[in-house]
Amino acid sequence: MSVTILPLLEANPVIQFHVASASTALLLGPLALYRKRRDRLHKVAGYTWVLAMGIAALSSFWIHDFPVIGPFSPIHLLAVLALWSLYKGMHHVFAGRIREHEIVMRSLYMNGLLVAGMFNFLPGRVTNRVVFGEAPLLGYVVMALGLSAIVIIGLRRRRALKRLALAPRVAAVGRSSRPLAHR
């Protein structure tokens, strides 16, 4: 197995443009989304990330290597979701709803880049040929590991949300054992 960028260099220019914008978004995401300080660097990285995500989503509509319905594939639904999420995320921040903005943008990073990116490891895709060369079936291993990680993360989030949902009730019950009328 040897890694070579030759399949990317030989790919359609739209695919090259798509990969460049998605790679930019993938690399900038942690800086824009997980930086503790919300300063000028956050804003510049964030706007650049939004632009890169928008370009990646829009450019995907000119990639038709895996058609299912006409020229489109299920991954194009993720592109529509990404564009909608970008709109909602920016709408939230402009309205001053920072927590909602954060939730939408982080979710977009996980679902729009990492999950969609995982599908690029399917045999026959450019990313698969770049990474695995003559062993394209290893793409299924990447997808299985990725799906396993998604399930594990989802289960952990679900458990954490259940704990959070129970916390106010437990705290309220623990305050006083006397009925409200006797307080």
C-alpha positions in Angstrom: 0.0 0.0 0.0 1.4 3.4 -1.0 0.0 6.8 -0.6 0.1 8.9 -3.8 -1.6 12.2 -4.8 -1.5 11.2 -8.5 -5.2 10.3 -8.5 -6.1 13.7 -7.1 -3.8 15.5 -9.7 -5.5 13.5 -12.5 -9.0 14.1 -11.1 -11.6 16.6 -12.6 -10.7 20.2 -11.6 -14.1 20.4 -9.7 -13.0 17.5 -7.5 -9.6 19.2 -6.9 -11.4 22.4 -5.9 -13.8 20.5 -3.7 -10.9 18.7 -2.0 -9.0 21.9 -1.4 -12.0 23.7 0.2 -13.0 20.6 2.3 -9.4 20.2 3.4 -9.3 23.8 4.4 -12.5 23.5 6.4 -11.2 20.3 8.0 -8.0 21.9 9.1 -9.5 25.2 10.3 -12.5 23.6 12.1 -10.8 22.9 15.4 -9.4 26.4 15.6 -12.7 28.1 14.7 -14.9 25.8 16.7 -13.0 24.8 19.8 -10.9 27.9 20.6 -11.7 29.1 24.1 -11.2 32.8 23.3 -13.7 34.4 21.0 -11.4 37.0 19.5 -10.3 38.3 16.1 -8.5 35.0 15.3 -11.8 33.1 16.1 -13.7 35.4 13.7 -11.2 35.2 10.9 -10.9 31.4 11.2 -14.6 31.1 11.5 -15.5 33.2 8.5 -12.8 31.4 6.5 -14.2 28.1 7.7 -17.8 29.1 6.7 -16.6 30.1 3.2 -14.6 26.8 2.8 -17.6 24.8 4.0 -19.9 26.6 1.6 -17.6 26.1 -1.3 -17.2 22.4 -0.5 -21.0 21.9 -0.3 -21.7 23.9 -3.5 -18.9 22.3 -5.5 -20.3 18.8 -4.6 -23.2 19.5 -6.9 -20.9 19.3 -9.9 -19.4 15.9 -8.8 -21.4 13.0 -10.2 -19.1 10.0 -9.7 -21.7 8.1 -7.6 -25.1 8.8 -9.2 -28.2 7.2 -7.5 -31.0 9.6 -8.4 -30.3 11.2 -11.7 -26.8 12.7 -11.4 -27.1 13.0 -7.6 -26.2 10.7 -4.7 -27.2 10.6 -1.0 -24.1 12.6 -0.2 -25.7 15.6 -2.0 -28.4 15.6 0.7 -25.5 16.2 3.2 -24.5 19.2 1.0 -28.0 20.6 1.3 -27.9 20.1 5.0 -24.5 21.7 5.2 -25.7 24.8 3.4 -28.8 25.0 5.6 -26.6 24.6 8.7 -24.3 27.4 7.6 -27.3 29.6 7.2 -28.8 28.7 10.6 -25.4 29.0 12.4 -24.7 32.4 11.0 -28.3 33.5 11.6 -27.9 32.5 15.3 -24.7 34.4 15.8 -26.0 37.5 14.2 -29.1 37.3 16.4 -26.8 37.0 19.5 -27.7 33.3 20.1 -24.1 32.2 20.7 -24.9 28.8 22.3 -27.1 27.8 19.4 -24.5 29.0 16.9 -21.9 26.9 18.6 -24.1 23.8 18.6 -25.0 24.1 14.9 -21.4 24.8 13.8 -19.9 22.0 15.8 -22.6 19.6 14.6 -21.9 20.7 11.0 -18.2 20.0 11.5 -18.9 16.5 12.8 -21.6 15.6 10.3 -20.7 17.7 7.3 -17.0 17.0 7.3 -16.2 13.9 9.2 -19.2 11.8 8.3 -19.3 13.0 4.7 -15.6 12.6 4.5 -15.8 9.0 5.6 -17.8 8.2 2.4 -14.9 9.4 0.4 -13.1 6.2 1.4 -15.5 4.0 -0.6 -13.6 2.0 -3.2 -13.4 3.9 -6.5 -13.4 7.3 -5.0 -10.4 9.6 -5.4 -9.6 9.8 -1.7 -9.6 6.0 -1.5 -7.2 5.8 -4.5 -4.9 8.5 -2.9 -4.8 6.8 0.5 -5.0 3.1 -0.3 -3.7 2.8 -3.9 -3.8 -0.8 -4.8 -5.8 -1.9 -1.7 -9.1 -0.1 -2.2 -11.1 -2.5 0.1 -9.3 -1.0 3.1 -11.8 1.9 2.6 -14.5 -0.3 4.1 -12.3 -0.7 7.2 -12.1 3.1 7.5 -15.8 3.3 7.1 -16.5 0.6 9.7 -14.2 2.3 12.2 -15.8 5.6 11.5 -19.3 4.3 11.9 -18.3 2.5 15.1 -16.9 5.8 16.5 -20.1 7.6 15.6 -22.2 5.0 17.4 -19.9 5.1 20.5 -20.0 9.0 20.5 -23.8 8.9 20.0 -24.3 6.5 22.9 -22.0 8.6 25.2 -23.9 11.8 24.3 -27.2 10.1 24.9 -26.1 8.9 28.3 -24.7 12.4 29.2 -28.0 14.0 28.1 -30.0 11.6 30.3 -27.8 12.5 33.3 -28.4 16.2 32.6 -32.1 15.7 32.3 -32.3 13.9 35.6 -30.0 16.3 37.4 -32.6 19.1 38.0 -35.1 16.7 39.4 -32.6 15.1 41.7 -31.5 18.5 43.0 -35.1 19.6 43.5 -36.0 16.4 45.4 -32.9 16.8 47.6 -33.7 20.3 48.7 -36.4 19.6 51.2 -38.5 16.6 52.2 -41.2 18.9 53.6 -44.2 19.7 51.3 -44.4 23.1 49.8 -47.3 24.1 52.1 -45.2 23.6 55.2 -42.2 25.6 54.1 
